[in-house]
Amino acid sequence: MTFLYTPVLYLFLPILLIRLLWRGFKNPDYWHRWSERFGFIERLPQPVDVWVHAVSVGEVRAAEPMVNALLENAKSISVLVTTMTPTGSAQVRQCFGERVSHCYVPYDYPAAVNRFIDKTRPRLAVFMETEMWPNIIRLCSRRAIPLLFANVRLSEKSFYRYQRVVGFMGPILRLASGFAAQTHADAERLKRLGAREESVRVTGSIKFDVKLPASLIEVAKVLRREWGSDRLVWIAASTHEGEEESILAVFSELKKHHPKLLLVIVPRHPERFAAVARLCRRAGYKTMLRSQQTDSVGADVDVFIGDSMGELPLFYAASDIAFVGGSLVPVGGHNVLEPCALGLPVVFGPHMFNFQQISEHTLQQDAGMQVVDQGELMAAVDRYLVDPNLRFKTGEAGKAFVAENRGALQKTLNLLEHYVPGLNSIETEHGPL
């Protein structure tokens, strides 16, 4: 099967290009920088010490603590961050500015990957979560470039998908230098797919090591005054198509008992900002976009759309209750740890298979509620709205849950230092490596 992979990939090239064109109708940034996707980039002035690949926004934010630790504590380290999506590219610049190099990762064609490696000359590759590209893994191994998979989560759904081609994936996974798995379950699934026993370690989730800006709370207080200090705020974050309709229906019922309630919606994908705003207005709600805000939000504004990049932590910090999207529809959910770290009660739907263990522990720690449908969502949010003591108690449980599980960053950096000399001087906020 291995020898068929690359020819089949070439057969799919026209479909790949059509998909890029099609996605460009929603986000025109997909029409630009195609050459990077085939390894045509400018040669970097010096070899890259650490190449970090993060697919899109979520993975970039997961990688942020690790990249910041590298940049802040190992001053001579050069870092390249690659992404696959324009929103991921924008998030890289939002998080790191000019402190890192950035381009799109090459598609998994041998010629493209070889061109990319020739231009970047990485000493170490770190792929976030489960971005497993066979030719990249194979060519890194052939060129003696250590490749470490960090913050790996492998859901049962992904495991069964990979298991169908285990005869192909097993030899590929054995070429990887190491895997830093989030949980013991993730580690066992990797081994069952063929990863070498000695290459797999359990480090926990880097997402627990979220480091919030010192100024965040003060800036959030200002935003909250602009939203209205005398009204409660419910944020629906990282929402996907099919979820906003349910959220607006719940909001309609909640407004009957909480007339001053402000709903903040932050769609997961920027190309949907305008469509969600239209949906809210068609539902009869006065809607304001963050990009249109010039002053305080009037008391007559019902819905506030967070249509900016990089401000989700700010919106969380200025809210009272959080619903985390991608969970009412079968997307697999998104990260609940950020609102937990900020002391918000979190509510999420039944589809949390991408964050199964984290969501289960959130419930076990009484840091939030899981709902199965629109009716339960309304009941959960209403319960938090009417009981400030419950909001506070649940929020404090969330903060404690995050604090108790920090440390994955230090363990991951410990793995990195084995491959790149000079990382052994790094200190995280939890101590020296």
LUMFI-957080 format. One record per residue (C-alpha): residue in one letter; x, z, y. Coordinates in nm, 4 decimals, padded with zeros to 6 digits. Layout:
> type|X|Z|Y
> A|X|Z|Y $
...
This chain:
> type|X|Z|Y
> M|00.0000|00.0000|00.0000 $
> T|00.2920|00.0721|00.2357 $
> F|00.4038|-00.2909|00.2430 $
> L|00.0496|-00.4012|00.3421 $
> Y|00.0191|-00.1707|00.6437 $
> T|00.2118|-00.3739|00.9010 $
> P|00.0645|-00.7181|00.8069 $
> V|-00.2858|-00.5717|00.8267 $
> L|-00.1978|-00.4164|01.1632 $
> Y|-00.0983|-00.7611|01.2923 $
> L|-00.4288|-00.9044|01.1691 $
> F|-00.6068|-00.6458|01.3821 $
> L|-00.4116|-00.7357|01.6975 $
> P|-00.6883|-00.9633|01.8430 $
> I|-00.9427|-00.6829|01.7915 $
> L|-00.7048|-00.4388|01.9593 $
> L|-00.6720|-00.6636|02.2641 $
> I|-01.0473|-00.7221|02.2830 $
> R|-01.1001|-00.3468|02.2687 $
> L|-00.8612|-00.2977|02.5603 $
> L|-01.0483|-00.5629|02.7602 $
> W|-01.3831|-00.4062|02.6757 $
> R|-01.2746|-00.0539|02.7702 $
> G|-01.1518|-00.1942|03.1006 $
> F|-01.5097|-00.2629|03.2062 $
> K|-01.5676|00.1137|03.2093 $
> N|-01.2190|00.2067|03.3298 $
> P|-01.0239|-00.0796|03.4936 $
> D|-00.6975|00.1084|03.4383 $
> Y|-00.7122|-00.0185|03.0798 $
> W|-00.6393|-00.3677|03.2179 $
> H|-00.3005|-00.2640|03.3513 $
> R|00.0444|-00.1884|03.2028 $
> W|-00.0178|-00.3755|02.8767 $
> S|00.3536|-00.4475|02.8429 $
> E|00.4229|-00.0760|02.7903 $
> R|00.1947|-00.0762|02.4877 $
> F|00.4290|-00.3262|02.3240 $
> G|00.7524|-00.1452|02.4106 $
> F|00.8442|-00.3468|02.7196 $
> I|00.9573|-00.0715|02.9548 $
> E|01.2530|-00.0261|03.1854 $
> R|01.5580|00.1222|03.0206 $
> L|01.5831|00.4875|03.1201 $
> P|01.9105|00.5789|03.2972 $
> Q|02.0018|00.8364|03.0332 $
> P|01.8891|00.9163|02.6800 $
> V|01.5740|01.1275|02.6598 $
> D|01.6318|01.4767|02.5235 $
> V|01.2702|01.5381|02.4212 $
> W|01.0012|01.2721|02.3818 $
> V|00.6578|01.4344|02.3782 $
> H|00.3593|01.2228|02.2745 $
> A|00.0119|01.3421|02.3732 $
> V|-00.2788|01.1013|02.3203 $
> S|-00.5033|01.1880|02.6116 $
> V|-00.6145|01.4665|02.8458 $
> G|-00.6711|01.7352|02.5825 $
> E|-00.3356|01.6854|02.4142 $
> V|-00.1502|01.6692|02.7480 $
> R|-00.3008|02.0015|02.8478 $
> A|-00.2129|02.1462|02.5062 $
> A|00.1457|02.0298|02.5546 $
> E|00.1656|02.1646|02.9099 $
> P|00.2996|02.5162|02.8248 $
> M|00.5699|02.3687|02.6013 $
> V|00.6791|02.1005|02.8488 $
> N|00.6812|02.3500|03.1368 $
> A|00.8969|02.5886|02.9324 $
> L|01.1447|02.3077|02.8683 $
> L|01.1546|02.1998|03.2318 $
> E|01.1727|02.5479|03.3814 $
> N|01.4240|02.7074|03.1511 $
> A|01.6525|02.4272|03.0367 $
> K|01.7332|02.2606|03.3679 $
> S|01.9386|01.9741|03.2255 $
> I|01.6751|01.8696|02.9721 $
> S|01.5143|01.5267|03.0281 $
> V|01.1564|01.4905|02.9037 $
> L|00.9489|01.1764|02.8438 $
> V|00.5740|01.2175|02.7946 $
> T|00.3769|00.9280|02.6470 $
> T|00.0003|00.8903|02.6254 $
> M|-00.2463|00.6298|02.4996 $
> T|-00.5158|00.6508|02.7671 $
> P|-00.5197|00.6089|03.1470 $
> T|-00.6828|00.9499|03.1822 $
> G|-00.3983|01.0984|02.9797 $
> S|-00.1536|00.9200|03.2100 $
> A|-00.3252|01.0672|03.5169 $
> Q|-00.3176|01.4125|03.3561 $
> V|00.0587|01.3842|03.3006 $
> R|00.1141|01.3218|03.6701 $
> Q|-00.1310|01.5995|03.7587 $
> C|00.0504|01.8510|03.5369 $
> F|00.4145|01.7520|03.5801 $
> G|00.4465|01.5197|03.8787 $
> E|00.7862|01.3490|03.8840 $
> R|00.9523|01.6147|03.6681 $
> V|00.9012|01.4001|03.3570 $
> S|00.9213|01.0300|03.2783 $
> H|00.5995|00.8711|03.1594 $
> C|00.4751|00.5513|02.9957 $
> Y|00.2221|00.4482|02.7331 $
> V|00.3271|00.4926|02.3713 $
> P|00.3923|00.1614|02.1946 $
> Y|00.1425|00.0400|01.9408 $
> D|00.2652|00.0918|01.5862 $
> Y|00.4226|-00.2532|01.5471 $
> P|00.7872|-00.2339|01.4335 $
> A|00.9158|-00.4654|01.7069 $
> A|00.7330|-00.2677|01.9767 $
> V|00.8532|00.0681|01.8435 $
> N|01.2134|-00.0545|01.8157 $
> R|01.2057|-00.1860|02.1740 $
> F|01.0710|00.1479|02.2935 $
> I|01.3368|00.3470|02.1099 $
> D|01.6122|00.1157|02.2374 $
> K|01.5010|00.1776|02.5978 $
> T|01.4450|00.5548|02.5710 $
> R|01.7009|00.6678|02.3058 $
> P|01.5232|01.0007|02.2317 $
> R|01.7155|01.2848|02.0699 $
> L|01.3948|01.4522|01.9499 $
> A|01.0337|01.3365|01.9207 $
> V|00.7471|01.5867|01.9385 $
> F|00.3978|01.4580|01.8602 $
> M|00.1039|01.6784|01.9537 $
> E|-00.1567|01.7609|01.6905 $
> T|-00.2281|01.4800|01.4386 $
> E|-00.1038|01.1542|01.5921 $
> M|00.0493|01.0138|01.2734 $
> W|00.1717|00.6565|01.3199 $
> P|00.3486|00.5362|01.0011 $
> N|00.5912|00.2884|01.1611 $
> I|00.6914|00.5321|01.4358 $
> I|00.7584|00.8005|01.1742 $
> R|00.9497|00.5569|00.9519 $
> L|01.1628|00.4113|01.2318 $
> C|01.2434|00.7532|01.3793 $
> S|01.3619|00.8598|01.0351 $
> R|01.5681|00.5427|00.9919 $
> R|01.7346|00.6006|01.3300 $
> A|01.7961|00.9698|01.2547 $
> I|01.5633|01.0866|01.5341 $
> P|01.4053|01.4191|01.4313 $
> L|01.0266|01.4041|01.4624 $
> L|00.8294|01.7270|01.4831 $
> F|00.4501|01.7502|01.4829 $
> A|00.3450|02.0422|01.7045 $
> N|00.0181|02.2326|01.7346 $
> V|-00.1110|02.0491|01.4278 $
> R|-00.4755|02.0877|01.3426 $
> L|-00.6112|01.8962|01.0454 $
> S|-00.9848|01.9383|01.0066 $
> E|-01.1526|01.8949|00.6691 $
> K|-01.2995|01.5677|00.7963 $
> S|-00.9547|01.4327|00.8903 $
> F|-00.8060|01.5643|00.5669 $
> Y|-01.0575|01.3777|00.3512 $
> R|-01.0014|01.0618|00.5557 $
> Y|-00.6239|01.0806|00.5016 $
> Q|-00.6723|01.1766|00.1369 $
> R|-00.8220|00.8334|00.0680 $
> V|-00.4789|00.6861|00.1393 $
> V|-00.2674|00.9773|00.0155 $
> G|-00.0498|00.7392|-00.1875 $
> F|00.0437|00.5740|00.1422 $
> M|00.0532|00.8778|00.3727 $
> G|00.2409|01.1105|00.1364 $
> P|00.5757|00.9240|00.1514 $
> I|00.5322|00.8794|00.5286 $
> L|00.4705|01.2514|00.5897 $
> R|00.7780|01.3393|00.3839 $
> L|00.9886|01.1518|00.6409 $
> A|00.8816|01.3846|00.9249 $
> S|01.1266|01.6589|01.0166 $
> G|00.8699|01.9334|01.0569 $
> F|00.5120|02.0400|01.1166 $
> A|00.4079|02.3353|01.3316 $
> A|00.0562|02.4011|01.2012 $
> Q|-00.2043|02.6024|01.3891 $
> T|-00.3431|02.7789|01.0819 $
> H|-00.2666|02.8402|00.7147 $
> A|-00.5561|02.6067|00.6268 $
> D|-00.3981|02.3283|00.8326 $
> A|-00.0636|02.3934|00.6626 $
> E|-00.2137|02.3743|00.3132 $
> R|-00.3909|02.0464|00.3935 $
> L|-00.0637|01.8950|00.5165 $
> K|00.1117|01.9959|00.1945 $
> R|-00.1710|01.8542|-00.0169 $
> L|-00.1313|01.5229|00.1669 $
> G|00.2364|01.5134|00.0755 $
> A|00.4318|01.6936|00.3489 $
> R|00.7405|01.8725|00.2192 $
> E|00.6810|02.2438|00.1593 $
> E|00.9883|02.3464|00.3593 $
> S|00.8891|02.1279|00.6558 $
> V|00.5573|02.3048|00.7239 $
> R|00.5349|02.6270|00.9237 $
> V|00.2395|02.8150|01.0668 $
> T|00.2935|02.8859|01.4362 $
> G|-00.0588|02.9315|01.5715 $
> S|-00.2137|02.7337|01.8547 $
> I|-00.0160|02.6687|02.1728 $
> K|-00.3512|02.6606|02.3504 $
> F|-00.3536|03.0421|02.3410 $
> D|-00.0430|03.0321|02.5612 $
> V|-00.2393|02.8886|02.8524 $
> K|-00.0619|02.9830|03.1754 $
> L|-00.3001|02.9832|03.4693 $
> P|-00.1648|02.9338|03.8228 $
> A|-00.1262|03.2597|04.0126 $
> S|-00.3332|03.1187|04.2979 $
> L|-00.6206|03.0014|04.0772 $
> I|-00.8457|03.3041|04.1222 $
> E|-00.8055|03.3058|04.5010 $
> V|-00.8809|02.9336|04.5249 $
> A|-01.1787|02.9834|04.2917 $
> K|-01.3185|03.2547|04.5198 $
> V|-01.3125|03.0083|04.8091 $
> L|-01.4889|02.7438|04.6007 $
> R|-01.7459|02.9960|04.4850 $
> R|-01.8281|03.0822|04.8471 $
> E|-01.8742|02.7103|04.9100 $
> W|-02.1112|02.6894|04.6127 $
> G|-02.3011|02.9965|04.7296 $
> S|-02.2000|03.3551|04.6543 $
> D|-02.5623|03.4603|04.6058 $
> R|-02.6360|03.2167|04.3227 $
> L|-02.5365|03.2131|03.9576 $
> V|-02.3351|02.9180|03.8257 $
> W|-02.3574|02.7624|03.4807 $
> I|-02.0848|02.5091|03.3973 $
> A|-02.1251|02.2459|03.1259 $
> A|-01.7699|02.1221|03.0667 $
> S|-01.6228|01.8279|02.8753 $
> T|-01.9665|01.6824|02.8080 $
> H|-02.0226|01.3610|02.6144 $
> E|-02.2923|01.0967|02.6115 $
> G|-02.6100|01.2418|02.4636 $
> E|-02.5380|01.5970|02.5781 $
> E|-02.6266|01.5777|02.9477 $
> E|-02.9910|01.4999|02.8720 $
> S|-03.0214|01.8204|02.6688 $
> I|-02.8353|02.0192|02.9334 $
> L|-03.0658|01.8924|03.2077 $
> A|-03.3733|01.9744|02.9975 $
> V|-03.2422|02.3296|02.9486 $
> F|-03.1601|02.3518|03.3188 $
> S|-03.5183|02.2544|03.4037 $
> E|-03.6503|02.5490|03.2048 $
> L|-03.3914|02.7927|03.3372 $
> K|-03.4723|02.7018|03.6981 $
> K|-03.8234|02.8388|03.6478 $
> H|-03.6790|03.1891|03.6106 $
> H|-03.3534|03.1437|03.8033 $
> P|-03.4461|02.9191|04.0981 $
> K|-03.1068|02.9540|04.2700 $
> L|-02.9088|02.8557|03.9602 $
> L|-02.6389|02.5911|04.0187 $
> L|-02.5435|02.3618|03.7321 $
> V|-02.1886|02.2242|03.7306 $
> I|-02.1336|01.9290|03.4966 $
> V|-01.7839|01.8029|03.4184 $
> P|-01.8020|01.4944|03.1916 $
> R|-01.5123|01.4572|02.9506 $
> H|-01.4391|01.0964|03.0455 $
> P|-01.3942|00.9897|03.4107 $
> E|-01.5619|00.6539|03.3522 $
> R|-01.8895|00.8426|03.2977 $
> F|-01.8861|01.0375|03.6263 $
> A|-02.1099|00.7930|03.8134 $
> A|-02.3501|00.7451|03.5208 $
> V|-02.3997|01.1213|03.4806 $
> A|-02.4626|01.1562|03.8552 $
> R|-02.7301|00.8836|03.8319 $
> L|-02.8861|01.0602|03.5328 $
> C|-02.9112|01.3854|03.7290 $
> R|-03.0682|01.2155|04.0288 $
> R|-03.3184|01.0303|03.8106 $
> A|-03.4167|01.3699|03.6689 $
> G|-03.5099|01.4726|04.0240 $
> Y|-03.2146|01.6978|04.1051 $
> K|-03.0238|01.6914|04.4304 $
> T|-02.6743|01.6131|04.3106 $
> M|-02.3349|01.6386|04.4794 $
> L|-02.0039|01.5076|04.3504 $
> R|-01.6795|01.6962|04.4019 $
> S|-01.5335|01.3815|04.5600 $
> Q|-01.8122|01.3894|04.8207 $
> Q|-01.7784|01.7576|04.9068 $
> T|-01.6573|01.8119|05.2632 $
> D|-01.8009|02.1569|05.3280 $
> S|-02.0221|02.4182|05.1676 $
> V|-02.2693|02.3095|04.9017 $
> G|-02.6189|02.3527|05.0388 $
> A|-02.8662|02.5847|04.8711 $
> D|-03.0803|02.2787|04.7989 $
> V|-02.8112|02.1236|04.5769 $
> D|-02.9081|02.1658|04.2121 $
> V|-02.6254|01.9919|04.0288 $
> F|-02.2563|01.9638|04.1149 $
> I|-02.0543|01.6958|03.9323 $
> G|-01.6853|01.7710|03.8792 $
> D|-01.5536|01.4162|03.9168 $
> S|-01.1906|01.5090|03.9837 $
> M|-00.8864|01.5258|03.7590 $
> G|-00.7133|01.8535|03.6808 $
> E|-00.9689|02.0872|03.8390 $
> L|-01.1546|02.2044|03.5298 $
> P|-00.9742|02.5447|03.5280 $
> L|-01.0788|02.5899|03.8919 $
> F|-01.4408|02.5079|03.8109 $
> Y|-01.4346|02.7512|03.5176 $
> A|-01.2885|03.0250|03.7374 $
> A|-01.5656|02.9775|03.9945 $
> S|-01.8475|02.9897|03.7347 $
> D|-02.0372|03.2638|03.5500 $
> I|-02.1179|03.1073|03.2120 $
> A|-01.9584|02.8137|03.0302 $
> F|-02.0970|02.5633|02.7843 $
> V|-01.8167|02.3679|02.6149 $
> G|-01.9200|02.0137|02.5292 $
> G|-01.8516|01.7723|02.2486 $
> S|-02.0359|02.0239|02.0346 $
> L|-02.4056|01.9348|02.0658 $
> V|-02.3112|01.5861|01.9433 $
> P|-02.0767|01.5298|01.6459 $
> V|-01.7576|01.4867|01.8478 $
> G|-01.5968|01.8038|01.7138 $
> G|-01.5984|02.0235|02.0220 $
> H|-01.3344|02.1038|02.2821 $
> N|-01.1113|02.3949|02.3754 $
> V|-01.3001|02.7205|02.4376 $
> L|-00.9857|02.9214|02.5115 $
> E|-00.9562|02.8293|02.8790 $
> P|-01.2955|02.9744|02.9774 $
> C|-01.2262|03.2715|02.7500 $
> A|-00.8951|03.3344|02.9274 $
> L|-01.0830|03.3347|03.2585 $
> G|-01.3377|03.5895|03.1383 $
> L|-01.6406|03.3631|03.0967 $
> P|-01.8889|03.3963|02.8105 $
> V|-01.8739|03.0667|02.6208 $
> V|-02.1566|02.8825|02.4501 $
> F|-02.1011|02.5865|02.2185 $
> G|-02.3003|02.3741|01.9783 $
> P|-02.2868|02.3311|01.5996 $
> H|-02.0208|02.0570|01.5911 $
> M|-01.6905|02.2430|01.6346 $
> F|-01.4952|02.0991|01.3426 $
> N|-01.1950|02.0165|01.5638 $
> F|-01.1715|02.3832|01.6634 $
> Q|-01.3236|02.5423|01.3557 $
> Q|-01.1045|02.8500|01.3247 $
> I|-01.0816|02.9139|01.6991 $
> S|-01.4590|02.8881|01.7362 $
> E|-01.5153|03.1189|01.4380 $
> H|-01.2765|03.3776|01.5824 $
> T|-01.4451|03.3469|01.9225 $
> L|-01.7719|03.4476|01.7578 $
> Q|-01.6071|03.7252|01.5555 $
> Q|-01.4627|03.8708|01.8760 $
> D|-01.8056|03.8584|02.0471 $
> A|-01.6572|03.6274|02.3113 $
> G|-01.9400|03.3753|02.2978 $
> M|-02.2372|03.2272|02.1139 $
> Q|-02.2890|02.9228|01.8960 $
> V|-02.6201|02.7376|01.9149 $
> V|-02.7682|02.4679|01.6955 $
> D|-03.0018|02.2902|01.9348 $
> Q|-03.1465|02.2655|02.2835 $
> G|-03.3817|02.5596|02.2358 $
> E|-03.1062|02.7950|02.1263 $
> L|-02.8872|02.6738|02.4124 $
> M|-03.1554|02.7717|02.6626 $
> A|-03.1998|03.1142|02.5019 $
> A|-02.8235|03.1833|02.4979 $
> V|-02.7611|03.0837|02.8594 $
> D|-03.0700|03.2723|02.9750 $
> R|-02.9525|03.5839|02.7943 $
> Y|-02.6238|03.5782|02.9835 $
> L|-02.7960|03.5008|03.3130 $
> V|-03.0293|03.7998|03.2978 $
> D|-02.7732|04.0541|03.1759 $
> P|-02.4631|04.0955|03.3980 $
> N|-02.3295|04.3725|03.1726 $
> L|-02.3395|04.1381|02.8729 $
> R|-02.1642|03.8688|03.0773 $
> F|-01.8869|04.1105|03.1700 $
> K|-01.8483|04.2561|02.8202 $
> T|-01.8368|03.9115|02.6591 $
> G|-01.5924|03.7814|02.9191 $
> E|-01.3577|04.0757|02.8665 $
> A|-01.3705|04.0192|02.4906 $
> G|-01.2670|03.6574|02.5507 $
> K|-00.9707|03.7565|02.7660 $
> A|-00.8565|04.0071|02.5032 $
> F|-00.8952|03.7474|02.2260 $
> V|-00.6660|03.5019|02.4066 $
> A|-00.4096|03.7684|02.4992 $
> E|-00.3843|03.8983|02.1417 $
> N|-00.3098|03.5541|01.9979 $
> R|-00.0347|03.4377|02.2311 $
> G|00.3048|03.3524|02.0858 $
> A|00.2721|03.0039|01.9341 $
> L|00.4729|02.8577|02.2206 $
> Q|00.7753|03.0734|02.1418 $
> K|00.7572|02.9858|01.7717 $
> T|00.7306|02.6143|01.8499 $
> L|01.0268|02.6226|02.0872 $
> N|01.2237|02.8012|01.8169 $
> L|01.1703|02.4958|01.5972 $
> L|01.2733|02.2566|01.8746 $
> E|01.6041|02.4312|01.9380 $
> H|01.7216|02.3466|01.5862 $
> Y|01.7234|01.9786|01.6792 $
> V|01.8447|01.9662|02.0413 $
> P|02.1443|02.1776|02.1440 $
> G|02.0865|02.3446|02.4770 $
> L|01.7362|02.4654|02.4071 $
> N|01.8640|02.7977|02.2732 $
> S|01.8831|02.9413|02.6262 $
> I|01.5108|02.9042|02.6818 $
> E|01.3056|03.2134|02.7518 $
> T|00.9283|03.2173|02.7515 $
> E|00.7185|03.4835|02.9202 $
> H|00.7087|03.6549|02.5805 $
> G|01.0845|03.6909|02.5516 $
> P|01.3986|03.4957|02.4624 $
> L|01.4134|03.2568|02.1751 $
